[in-house]
Amino acid sequence: MRTLLVVNDPPYGSERCYNALRLAISLKKREADEVRVFLMGDAASCAKAGQKLAEGYYHLERMLKILSVKGGEIGVCGSCMDARGLRDEDLGVGPRRSSLDELTDWTRWADKVMVF
């Protein structure tokens, strides 16, 4: 199964990003499943390196790294990054600058598309 998760919400304040990444990691645990995550809008900030959070609070930067290490692909909307002052070197391990053209390709590639 090939799954694309498109994430739009800000990283903290609601649990949409957290739940999207939980699902992506869970799907990736199944060896035959391919998972791609596209961060756009305020969700682009999920990929920011150096996040400092209170102990015991979920940590999206770490979750993205886990997904990447397990073989998931993570794209971050380039124009959304630019609008938020994020540079390529600001991204943590795993996420990379992407584009609407790549999101289009990923949407066509996917068996299922989920939007958070």
ROSE-4610 file (N, C-alpha, C; in Angstrom, 1 decimal, always signed):
// ROSE-4610
residu = [M/M/M/R/R/R/T/T/T/L/L/L/L/L/L/V/V/V/V/V/V/N/N/N/D/D/D/P/P/P/P/P/P/Y/Y/Y/G/G/G/S/S/S/E/E/E/R/R/R/C/C/C/Y/Y/Y/N/N/N/A/A/A/L/L/L/R/R/R/L/L/L/A/A/A/I/I/I/S/S/S/L/L/L/K/K/K/K/K/K/R/R/R/E/E/E/A/A/A/D/D/D/E/E/E/V/V/V/R/R/R/V/V/V/F/F/F/L/L/L/M/M/M/G/G/G/D/D/D/A/A/A/A/A/A/S/S/S/C/C/C/A/A/A/K/K/K/A/A/A/G/G/G/Q/Q/Q/K/K/K/L/L/L/A/A/A/E/E/E/G/G/G/Y/Y/Y/Y/Y/Y/H/H/H/L/L/L/E/E/E/R/R/R/M/M/M/L/L/L/K/K/K/I/I/I/L/L/L/S/S/S/V/V/V/K/K/K/G/G/G/G/G/G/E/E/E/I/I/I/G/G/G/V/V/V/C/C/C/G/G/G/S/S/S/C/C/C/M/M/M/D/D/D/A/A/A/R/R/R/G/G/G/L/L/L/R/R/R/D/D/D/E/E/E/D/D/D/L/L/L/G/G/G/V/V/V/G/G/G/P/P/P/R/R/R/R/R/R/S/S/S/S/S/S/L/L/L/D/D/D/E/E/E/L/L/L/T/T/T/D/D/D/W/W/W/T/T/T/R/R/R/W/W/W/A/A/A/D/D/D/K/K/K/V/V/V/M/M/M/V/V/V/F/F/F]
num = [1/1/1/2/2/2/3/3/3/4/4/4/5/5/5/6/6/6/7/7/7/8/8/8/9/9/9/10/10/10/11/11/11/12/12/12/13/13/13/14/14/14/15/15/15/16/16/16/17/17/17/18/18/18/19/19/19/20/20/20/21/21/21/22/22/22/23/23/23/24/24/24/25/25/25/26/26/26/27/27/27/28/28/28/29/29/29/30/30/30/31/31/31/32/32/32/33/33/33/34/34/34/35/35/35/36/36/36/37/37/37/38/38/38/39/39/39/40/40/40/41/41/41/42/42/42/43/43/43/44/44/44/45/45/45/46/46/46/47/47/47/48/48/48/49/49/49/50/50/50/51/51/51/52/52/52/53/53/53/54/54/54/55/55/55/56/56/56/57/57/57/58/58/58/59/59/59/60/60/60/61/61/61/62/62/62/63/63/63/64/64/64/65/65/65/66/66/66/67/67/67/68/68/68/69/69/69/70/70/70/71/71/71/72/72/72/73/73/73/74/74/74/75/75/75/76/76/76/77/77/77/78/78/78/79/79/79/80/80/80/81/81/81/82/82/82/83/83/83/84/84/84/85/85/85/86/86/86/87/87/87/88/88/88/89/89/89/90/90/90/91/91/91/92/92/92/93/93/93/94/94/94/95/95/95/96/96/96/97/97/97/98/98/98/99/99/99/100/100/100/101/101/101/102/102/102/103/103/103/104/104/104/105/105/105/106/106/106/107/107/107/108/108/108/109/109/109/110/110/110/111/111/111/112/112/112/113/113/113/114/114/114/115/115/115/116/116/116]
x = [+0.8/+0.0/+0.9/+0.5/+1.3/+0.4/+0.8/+0.0/+0.7/+0.0/+0.4/-0.4/+0.3/-0.3/+0.0/-0.9/-0.7/-1.1/-0.1/-0.3/-0.3/-1.3/-1.4/-1.3/-1.7/-1.8/-0.5/-0.5/+0.8/+1.2/+2.5/+3.1/+2.5/+2.3/+1.8/+0.6/-0.3/-1.6/-2.8/-2.7/-3.6/-2.8/-3.5/-2.7/-2.8/-3.2/-3.3/-2.0/-0.9/+0.4/+0.9/+0.7/+1.1/+0.4/-0.9/-1.6/-1.3/-1.0/-0.6/+0.7/+1.7/+3.0/+2.9/+2.0/+1.8/+1.3/+0.4/-0.2/+0.9/+1.6/+2.7/+3.7/+4.1/+5.1/+4.5/+3.3/+2.6/+2.5/+2.1/+2.0/+3.4/+4.4/+5.7/+6.3/+5.8/+6.2/+5.9/+4.9/+4.6/+5.5/+6.3/+7.4/+7.0/+5.8/+5.4/+4.8/+4.5/+3.9/+4.9/+4.6/+5.4/+4.6/+5.3/+4.6/+5.4/+4.6/+5.2/+4.4/+5.0/+4.4/+4.8/+3.8/+4.0/+3.5/+4.5/+4.1/+3.9/+2.8/+2.5/+1.8/+1.7/+1.1/+1.9/+1.2/+1.9/+2.6/+2.2/+2.9/+4.4/+4.8/+6.2/+7.1/+6.6/+7.4/+7.6/+6.9/+7.1/+8.6/+9.1/+10.4/+11.6/+11.3/+12.4/+13.3/+14.6/+15.5/+15.7/+16.1/+16.4/+15.2/+14.1/+12.9/+13.2/+12.8/+13.0/+11.6/+11.3/+9.9/+10.0/+9.0/+8.9/+9.1/+9.7/+9.9/+8.6/+8.4/+7.2/+6.2/+6.5/+5.6/+6.1/+5.1/+5.5/+6.4/+7.3/+8.4/+8.3/+7.8/+7.6/+8.9/+9.9/+11.2/+11.7/+11.6/+12.1/+11.2/+9.9/+9.0/+9.3/+9.6/+10.0/+11.3/+12.2/+13.5/+13.2/+12.4/+12.0/+11.4/+10.5/+9.8/+10.8/+11.7/+12.8/+13.7/+14.1/+15.0/+14.3/+13.0/+12.3/+12.0/+12.4/+12.2/+11.1/+10.4/+9.4/+10.0/+9.3/+9.8/+9.0/+9.7/+9.1/+9.5/+8.4/+8.6/+8.0/+8.7/+8.2/+8.0/+6.8/+6.5/+7.5/+8.2/+9.2/+8.6/+7.5/+6.9/+6.4/+5.9/+5.5/+6.7/+7.8/+9.0/+9.5/+9.5/+9.9/+9.0/+7.7/+6.7/+7.0/+7.6/+7.8/+9.3/+10.1/+11.5/+12.3/+11.9/+12.7/+13.6/+14.8/+15.8/+16.0/+16.6/+16.9/+17.7/+18.7/+19.6/+18.8/+17.6/+16.9/+16.1/+16.1/+15.3/+16.1/+15.3/+15.9/+16.3/+16.6/+17.0/+15.7/+15.8/+14.7/+13.9/+13.3/+12.5/+13.4/+12.9/+13.6/+12.7/+13.2/+12.4/+11.8/+10.5/+9.8/+9.0/+8.0/+7.2/+5.8/+5.0/+3.6/+3.7/+4.7/+4.8/+5.1/+5.9/+6.2/+5.0/+4.2/+3.0/+2.0/+2.0/+1.1/+1.5/+2.8/+3.4/+3.1/+3.3/+3.0/+1.5/+0.7/-0.8/-1.2/-0.6/-0.8/-0.2/+0.9/+1.5/+0.8/+0.1/-0.5/-1.8/-1.9/-3.2/-4.2/-3.7/-4.6/-3.9/-4.7/-4.3/-5.1/-4.4/-5.1/-4.6/-5.6/-5.2/-5.5/-4.5/-4.6/-4.5]
y = [-1.2/+0.0/+1.2/+2.2/+3.5/+4.6/+5.2/+6.2/+7.6/+8.6/+10.0/+10.7/+11.3/+12.1/+13.6/+14.4/+15.9/+16.6/+17.3/+17.9/+19.4/+20.1/+21.6/+22.4/+21.8/+22.6/+22.9/+23.9/+24.3/+23.1/+23.1/+21.9/+21.7/+22.7/+22.6/+23.5/+23.1/+23.8/+22.9/+22.1/+21.0/+19.7/+18.6/+17.4/+16.8/+17.6/+17.0/+16.5/+17.4/+17.0/+15.7/+15.7/+14.6/+13.3/+13.4/+12.2/+11.8/+12.7/+12.4/+11.6/+12.1/+11.4/+10.1/+10.0/+8.7/+7.7/+8.1/+7.2/+6.8/+7.8/+7.5/+6.6/+6.7/+5.8/+4.4/+4.3/+3.0/+2.3/+3.1/+2.5/+2.0/+2.8/+2.4/+1.2/+0.8/-0.4/-1.7/-1.5/-2.7/-2.6/-3.6/-3.6/-3.4/-3.8/-3.6/-2.3/-1.5/-0.2/+0.9/+1.8/+2.9/+4.2/+5.1/+6.2/+7.5/+8.5/+9.8/+10.8/+11.8/+12.9/+14.2/+15.1/+16.4/+17.4/+18.3/+19.3/+20.6/+21.2/+22.5/+23.5/+24.7/+25.7/+25.8/+26.0/+26.1/+24.8/+23.7/+22.4/+22.4/+23.3/+23.4/+23.6/+24.2/+24.5/+23.2/+22.1/+20.9/+20.4/+20.7/+20.2/+21.0/+22.1/+22.9/+22.2/+22.3/+21.6/+22.4/+21.8/+22.4/+22.8/+22.0/+22.3/+22.0/+22.9/+22.6/+22.6/+21.5/+21.3/+20.8/+21.0/+20.5/+19.0/+18.5/+17.0/+16.3/+15.3/+14.5/+14.9/+16.1/+16.6/+15.9/+15.6/+15.0/+16.0/+15.4/+16.1/+15.8/+16.7/+16.4/+16.3/+17.0/+16.9/+15.4/+14.9/+13.5/+12.5/+12.8/+11.9/+11.8/+13.0/+13.0/+12.3/+12.4/+11.6/+10.1/+9.7/+8.3/+7.8/+8.5/+8.2/+8.1/+9.0/+9.0/+7.8/+7.5/+6.4/+5.1/+5.0/+3.8/+3.7/+4.8/+4.7/+5.6/+6.3/+7.3/+8.5/+9.0/+10.3/+11.4/+12.6/+13.8/+15.0/+15.6/+16.8/+18.0/+19.1/+20.3/+21.4/+21.9/+22.9/+24.0/+24.2/+25.3/+26.7/+27.0/+28.3/+28.5/+27.5/+27.6/+27.9/+27.2/+27.5/+28.9/+29.4/+30.8/+31.8/+31.5/+32.4/+32.5/+31.4/+31.4/+31.6/+32.0/+32.3/+31.1/+29.9/+28.7/+28.4/+28.2/+27.9/+26.4/+25.9/+24.4/+23.9/+24.7/+24.3/+24.4/+25.0/+25.0/+23.7/+22.8/+21.6/+20.5/+19.7/+18.6/+17.4/+16.3/+15.1/+14.5/+14.3/+13.6/+14.5/+15.6/+16.4/+17.2/+17.5/+18.2/+19.1/+20.2/+21.1/+20.4/+20.7/+20.1/+21.1/+20.7/+21.6/+21.1/+22.0/+21.6/+20.5/+20.7/+19.7/+18.3/+18.2/+16.9/+16.4/+17.3/+16.9/+16.3/+16.9/+16.4/+15.0/+14.8/+13.5/+12.5/+12.9/+12.0/+11.6/+12.5/+12.3/+11.2/+11.4/+10.4/+9.0/+9.0/+7.8/+7.0/+7.7/+7.1/+6.3/+5.2/+4.5/+5.2/+5.8/+6.5/+7.9/+8.9/+10.2/+10.6/+11.0/+11.5/+12.9/+13.7/+15.2/+15.5/+16.0/+16.4/+17.9]
z = [+0.0/+0.0/+0.0/-0.8/-0.9/-0.3/+0.8/+1.4/+1.5/+1.2/+1.3/+2.3/+3.3/+4.3/+4.1/+3.9/+3.6/+4.9/+5.5/+6.8/+6.7/+7.2/+7.1/+8.4/+9.5/+10.7/+11.3/+12.2/+12.9/+13.8/+14.1/+14.8/+16.2/+16.9/+18.3/+18.4/+19.3/+19.5/+19.3/+18.3/+18.1/+18.0/+17.9/+17.8/+16.4/+15.4/+14.0/+13.5/+13.6/+13.1/+13.9/+15.2/+16.0/+15.6/+15.4/+15.0/+13.6/+12.6/+11.3/+11.3/+12.1/+12.2/+12.9/+13.9/+14.6/+13.6/+12.8/+11.8/+10.8/+10.3/+9.3/+9.8/+11.0/+11.6/+11.8/+12.2/+12.4/+11.0/+10.0/+8.6/+8.2/+8.4/+7.9/+8.6/+9.8/+10.5/+9.7/+8.8/+7.9/+6.7/+6.6/+5.6/+4.2/+3.8/+2.4/+2.1/+3.2/+3.0/+2.7/+1.8/+1.5/+2.0/+2.6/+3.2/+2.9/+2.5/+2.2/+3.0/+3.5/+4.2/+3.6/+3.3/+2.7/+3.7/+4.2/+5.1/+4.4/+4.5/+3.9/+4.8/+4.4/+5.3/+6.6/+7.7/+9.0/+9.4/+8.8/+9.1/+8.7/+7.8/+7.4/+8.6/+9.6/+10.8/+11.6/+11.3/+12.0/+11.7/+10.6/+10.1/+10.7/+11.4/+12.0/+12.9/+12.7/+13.6/+14.9/+15.9/+17.2/+18.1/+17.9/+18.7/+20.2/+21.1/+22.5/+23.1/+23.7/+24.3/+25.8/+26.5/+27.9/+27.9/+28.9/+29.0/+29.1/+28.3/+28.3/+27.2/+26.5/+25.5/+24.2/+23.3/+22.0/+21.2/+20.5/+19.8/+18.3/+17.5/+16.1/+15.3/+15.6/+14.9/+15.1/+16.3/+16.5/+15.8/+15.7/+15.0/+13.5/+13.0/+11.5/+11.3/+12.2/+12.1/+12.1/+13.0/+13.2/+11.8/+11.3/+10.1/+8.9/+8.9/+7.8/+8.0/+9.2/+9.4/+9.0/+9.2/+8.8/+7.3/+6.5/+5.1/+4.6/+5.4/+4.9/+4.3/+3.3/+2.6/+3.2/+3.4/+3.9/+3.1/+2.5/+1.7/+2.4/+2.3/+2.9/+1.7/+1.7/+0.6/+0.6/-0.5/-0.5/-0.4/-1.0/-0.9/+0.5/+1.2/+2.6/+3.5/+3.2/+3.9/+3.8/+2.5/+2.3/+3.0/+3.0/+3.7/+5.2/+5.7/+7.2/+7.5/+6.6/+6.8/+7.1/+6.7/+6.8/+5.7/+5.9/+4.9/+4.9/+3.8/+3.7/+4.9/+5.3/+6.4/+7.8/+7.8/+9.1/+9.3/+8.3/+8.4/+9.2/+10.0/+10.8/+9.9/+10.5/+9.7/+9.1/+7.8/+7.1/+6.2/+6.7/+5.8/+4.8/+3.6/+2.6/+1.9/+1.3/+0.5/-0.7/-0.9/-2.0/-2.7/-3.5/-4.3/-4.6/-5.1/-5.4/-6.6/-7.5/-8.5/-8.0/-7.0/-6.4/-5.6/-4.9/-4.3/-5.3/-6.4/-7.5/-7.9/-8.1/-8.5/-7.4/-6.1/-5.0/-4.9/-5.2/-5.1/-6.2/-7.3/-8.4/-8.1/-7.4/-6.9/-5.9/-5.0/-3.8/-4.1/-3.3/-3.3/-2.4/-1.4/-0.4/-0.1/-0.1/+0.3/+1.5/+2.6/+3.8/+4.1/+4.5/+4.8/+6.2/+6.9/+8.3/+8.4]
